[in-house]
């Protein structure tokens, strides 16, 4: 949930330009989705369903990483997005390991 909150706070600080608004919508979607999908994974009906939902989380996190890099390169935020990027990177590493472990037990 920390990442989802950090994403929401970050996007509120973006300027009101057309590009920034577009990026905000994209990063909110990809950055908050893992929170909900992980909740679904915890209630998975099978190991296969669990792995699938974790892979969806991982895909969305990787998209979020790309948008965060875009925000940095476009200088859309006066504040550093480093903290949010680091949190996202850590979640990618954790979920990638979880997917490998769970998929290996299928």
C-alpha positions, 0 to 999 in steps of 0.5 A, a space after each residue: 500500500 505504501 507505493 500506491 500512496 506514494 504514487 498518489 502523492 507524487 502525481 498530485 505534485 505534477 504540473 497541470 500540463 497536458 503531458 503531466 496530466 497524461 502521465 499522472 493518469 498512467 502512473 496512477 493506474 499502473 502504480 495503484 493496481 499492484 495493491 489491489 491485485 496483490 489482495 486478489 492474489 492472497 485470495 487466489 483459488 489455486 497456486 496457478 491463479 496465485 502465480 498469475 495474479 502475482 505476474 500481473 502485479 509484477 507487470 504493472 510495477 515494471 510499467 510504473 518503473 518506466 513511467 517514473 523514469 519518464 517523469 524524471 527525464 522530463 523533469 515533470 516534478 521538482 521533487 525527486 522521485 527517487 524514494 518512490 522509484 526505490 520502493 517500486 524497485 524493491 517490490 519488483 525484486 520481491 515479487 519476481 522472487 515470489 513468482 519464481 518460488 511459487 511457479 517452481 512449486 507447481 
